[in-house]
Amino acid sequence: MKYYKRKLLSFHEFIFKGLYRKIYNELLVTSRRENLLRFGRDQDGGYVVDVSIEYNNLLSFGIADDISFETDFVNHYPNCSAVCYDPSIEKLPGPLKNSKFFKIGLAKKTQKNYFSLNDIIISQNIDPHLSNFIKMDIEGYEWEVIEHNLNDLITFDNFVLEFHFYERPPNQIFLFPFTLYKRLKLLRKLKMHFDIYNVHFNNAPRIIKFSNFLFPECVEISFINKRNPKLKLLNKTNDSNKEDYQSYL
């Protein structure tokens, strides 16, 4: 990063420290889970997963040259189907059982070789009544996906993702406080439906050191739906000819 940009960034962080702190507070763990495993390699690409649920489908967005997470996931859940997406590669970097691959990216809406989450759910016939899992590592595009596909995301029982708070492209739009504030609001919307059960700072990018807290440029988070997924199986409709209005809350 050029010297003048580094200075501008430092000034921005000083002025908007309070906003960074509010975001940090939203990243704190809100649910203690007992049955946890790490899937994936020890370095970047691994995530902590609540394994108390028997998952039927894994949607994985962002593969590159690493399928260690997906491999561990399907090995732990041998009856689970894995559907993998990445527009930057031609095929998976190795064999992965029970899997399909598409050279397609995840985006806020469908265009060219990018699909919305809703269109992917429909194309793969993902049943929301089953136990479904999402992994999302899409280099900054996760924000617009969450903003425009939240209603589809909240049908999933569990998801892990890597949040990028600083932009990868040269245009550093994060310098505008509106961008940070918008992301704060998105986090709060997510937490209306999900609990956070694991937070891990990615220490490869910069960790911002404020006087009384640390803030990550990039952070890995594990979310679990506030609905108890086991209730999907335990609750049965009283009248099978009518719609089931059970919300599983």
Secondary structure, 3 states (H helix, E strand, C coil): CCHHHHHHHHHHHHHCHHHHHHHHHHCCCCCCCCCEEEECCCCCCCEEEECCCCCCEEEEECCCCCCHHHHHHHHHCCCCEEEEECCCCCCCCCCCCCEEEECCEECCCCECCEECHHHHHHHCCCCCCCCEEEEECCCCCHHHHHHHHHHHHCCCCEEEEEEECCCCCCCCHHHCHHHHHHHHHHHHHHHCCEEEEEEEECCCCCEEECCCCEEECEEEEEEEECCCCCHHHHCCCCCCCCCCCCCCC
